[in-house]
């Protein structure tokens, strides 16, 4: 039956088709084709330009400041490259900023504490997120979207407001203590705010969806006939899980763990609001150096060192994983 109108999806499809037609007929696109950008190269160029503008260039700027010297002025660091009296360029690299990070126990302890908090939080997210992702993946298609929406729903609220809500829940006269006192589980309020417990609660609550979604995407694509074959051969459910489901979901576990661990190491808001003054994570150290001490070179060195500590293990893991995949082919 013919209709005199288009649905929203059809209108969007027509609009995108017209937009792509206009792009392919434009002069810049034809020039890119002449210099060698065709199809796949044009698609790869867009994210490459994005990474160049918003990752590579800012990182180079921070790296340049990390090798500078602190001065009283605006900006509060000396230029890295200067003209000398004989019309020559002089590059002044100051390695003392990185040496200072190793000589001062404050930064070493902050790095170690941040890695410990991030590792424990990642493990807790995995222990909570794996059963959730498994249950969603094995649920009926009618309930699957509803359960996924419940996982994503907290993102519709401001991250800062959600962290502030935990202050009202965990304080001594908060909701959790009132509930425990009403149920006569405790005799006096517990001190939960400004402790490690509060920091772990905040990080796990905030980053749990980042663990659930990759695990769900992995478990949902799993071939269930493998479990049926194992059951036909007399394998018990828990043994089939350990020998089939768990090994096949390693990729989802690694992806979810990275999505939780990496931002948790540099977390600033949650330890600042829920943690105590003695729980010094590297994100708070970075903030203090930039805005309180106005020592931009040391702060940049802290940021570069943190990035190196996070990126190198990931690159090594991907290299080993690529070697294993190549060996299995």
N, C-alpha and C positions, 0 to 999 in steps of 0.2 A: 504494500500500500504506500503510495507516494505521500509525502508530507511537505508542507509549505515552510517548515522551519527546521533548523538543525539543533541537535542537542549540544550541551556544553563541550562534551568530548569531541564531537565532530567539528564544532567551531574552532576548538584548539588545534585539532589536526590540520584543518584548512589554513589556519593562521601560520602554523609552523612550516607547512609546505610552501606557502607564499614567501615566508621569511627566508627559507633555505634557497628558494629559487632566486630571490633578489641578491642573496650573498654570492651565489655561484655565477651570477651574471655581472657582478660588480667588477670594476677595473682592478682593485687591489687583489681580489681573489684570482683573476686571470694572470696578474703579475706573479703571484706566489706559485701558480702552476708553471709558469715559464721558467722560474728559478729552481724548480724541482719539488715544491711542496704539493703533493697530490694525495688525496684520500687519507691514508693512514698518517702520513707526515703532518697534514693539517690538523688532524685530531690530536696527535701527540703534542703539537706545538702549544695548544691552549693551556694544558696543565703545566707544561714546562715553563711558560712565561709566568704563570701564577706562582710557581715555586721560586722562580728567579726573583720576582718582585717582592714577595712576602716572606721568603725564607733565606735565600742565598745573600741578597743584598743587605738585609738587616743583620744577618750573622757576620758578614764582613765588617760592618760598621761597629758592632759590639767587639769583634776581635781586634779591630784597630784601637779602640778605646782601652782594651785590656792590656795592650803593650805601651800605653801612654803613661805619663807621669802626672800625679795630682798637683794642681795649682789652685791658687785663690783667684777665681775669675769666672767668667761666663763664656764658654762652658768650662767646668772645673777640671780640665785636663789639658796638657800641653799638646801641640800638634805633633803628629808622628813623623811628618816629612817637612823639613824646613830648608829655605835657601841660605847658604853660607855666604860669607863675604866675597868669595872668589867666584860667585855665580855658579855654584855647584849645589846639588841636592844632597842633603844629609838625612839619613833615616835613623831615628833614635828609638831603638827597641828597649823597653824596660821590662826585663824578666823578673824583677823583684816582686811584682804583684803575684805571680804564680808561686814563687818561692815563699812568699808570706803566707799563702794558704796552707802550705805544708808545715811551716814553722809554728803557726798558732794553733793550739789544740781546739779552739772554739770552732774553727771551720771543719776540722777533721771529725770532731764529735757531731757536728750538725749534719755532715754528710752521712755518717754511719747511722745516726738516729733516723734520718729521713729514709734511708734504704731499709732499715728495720721496720719502720711504720708502714712503708709501702709494701714490703714483702708480706707482713702479717695481714694487712688489709686485703692484699690480692688473694692470699690463701683463704681468708674468711669469705670473700666474694665468690671464690670458686666452690667452696663447700655449700654455700647458700644458692648460688646461681646454677650449678649443674643440675640439681633436682628440679629447679623451676624450669630450666630450658628443656629437660627431658620430659617433664610433664606436659609442657606446651606442645612439644613436637609429637607426642603420642596422643594428644587430645583429638577429639573429632574436629573436622574442618569447620563446623559451625561455631565451636567454642574457641578455636585457635586465634582468630582475629580479636575476639574479646579479651583473651588473656594477654595477647601482645599489647593491646591498647592499655591494659592495666599496668604493664611494665613501663610503657613509654609515658603514661599520664603524668608522672611527677615533673617531666621536662616542660610541661605547660606552665609551671609556676617558676618564678624567679629562683635561681640557685641561692642567692643571698637570703631570701625570705625563708627558704626551706631550712637553711642552717640556723637562722634565728629562731625558727620554731623549735628546734632541738634544745635551745637554751631554756625555753619555757617548760619543756618536758623533763629535762635532767636536773634542774636546780633543786635545792633542798626543799623548797615549797612548791615544786612543780607537779605536773600531772602524774608522773611515774611514782614519786614518793608518796603522794596522796593515795594512789591506788594501792600500793603495798601496805601503807598504814591502815587503810580501810579493811583490807583483807587479813590484817593481823599477821602478815608475813614478817614484818620488821617491827621493832619497838620504837625506833627513832630514825629520823631521815638519814638516808645515805648520802655521802658526798660523791657525786658522780660528775658534776661539772668541773672543768679545768683539771681533768685527769686524762691519762692515756685511754681509759675506757671511753670517754666522751669523744676523743679524737677518732678512735677506731669506729665508733658508731656513726659519726658523721661521714667519714670516708666511705665506709661500706654502704651506707644508705645512698650516698650521692653517686657512687660509681658502679653499683650493682647492675644497672641496666646495660652498661658497657661490657659486662661479663656475660649476661644472659643472651644478648642478641647474637654475637658470633657463635655461641654454643648452640643456640636454636637453629641458626642457619646451617650448621654442620650436621646436627642430629636429624633435622627434618629431611635432609637429602639421603639419609642412610638407607641402604637396601634391607628391608625387613625380612626378605626371604633368607638371609643369612642366619637370622635368629630362628626362623622356622626350621631350617635345615639342622641347626644345632640341637633344637628340641627333639626333632625326629631321631637324632642319633643318641639321645639320652642325656644330653647336657643340661644341667640344672640352670635355672634362670640367673642366679648370681654368678655362676661360672661363665655363662654365655656373655654376661655383661662385662666381666673382667677380661675375657679373651677376644671378644668381638666389638662390643659397643665402645668400651673405653679406648682401645687402641685406635679405632677409626675416628674417634673424636679428638685426637691429640691436636690436630690443626686448629680446631675451635678453641681448645683449652689455651694453646699458645697465643692465639690472636686475642682472646678475651683477657688473658693475663697481661699482655703488653698494653692493651687499652686502659687497664686499671693501674698497672704499676708505674708507667711512665708519667702520667699527670699527677699521681699520688706522691711521687718523690718531690716534686716542686710545689706541692700544695701550700697555699698561704692562708686562705680565708678560714678554712676549717680549724687548723691549729690556733689561729689568732683569736677566734671567737669561742671555741670549745675547749682549747687546751690551756695549760697553765704557763706561767712565765719561765719555768725551767724546761719546758718542752720546746726546744729551739730547733725547728726544722730549717732546711736550707732556704726555703722560700721566704721565711721571716728574716733570715740573715741578709738575703739579697735586698729586701725592702729597706732594712735598717741602713745598709751601706749606701743605697741610692738616695734615700730621702732624709735620713737623719744625719748620717756622717758626711753626706755629699762627697763620698769617695767613689767616683764613677769608675776609675780604672780597676780598683779592687773588686767592686761589684760586677764589672764586666768579666773579670777573671773568674769569679765565682760562677757566673752563668756559663762561660765557655767550658770550665771544668765539669760542671754538671752535665752539659750536653755531651761532652766526650765520654763521660762515664756511662751515659745511657745509650749512646749511639754505637759505641764499639761492641758491646756484647750482642746487640741486635744484629749488627753486620756479621759478626762471627757466627751467630746462630743461623742466619740466612745462608751463609756460605756453606756451612756443614749440611744444612737441610737440602740445599741445591745439589751438593755432591751425592747425598744419599738418594735423592730422586733420580739423578743421572745413573747411579749404579743399579737401581731397580729396573730401569728401562731395558 
